[in-house]
Amino acid sequence: MTFLIPVCAVCDHPTFPPRLLCANCGAREWRASAVDGGVVVQSTERDGISIATVRTPLGPVLVARLLGAATTGAAVQLDADGTVPVATP
């Protein structure tokens, strides 16, 4: 399982969510870098759906749908449901 993080092709700055211009250097060229997992920074439930804030190894933090239970500091695997990040303990 992997999730793709946009990385600037000019300065290697990773970012999420995707942007038109690199926040670091202003370039418009991107490449995708796959991340397999991350660490839960925080988790909560809203309307019966569990969500987690996940810090990726590349640095960007993303909000993902959480399938299963995971506490702060737990390692999770990342995947995508279309463009929506999905985390699995």
Buried (B, 14 or more C-beta within 10 A) or exposed (E): BBBBBBBBEBEEBBBBEEEEEBEEEEEEEBEEBEBEBBBBBEBEEEEEEBBBBBBBBBEBEBBBBBBEEBEEEBEBBBBEEEEEBBBBB
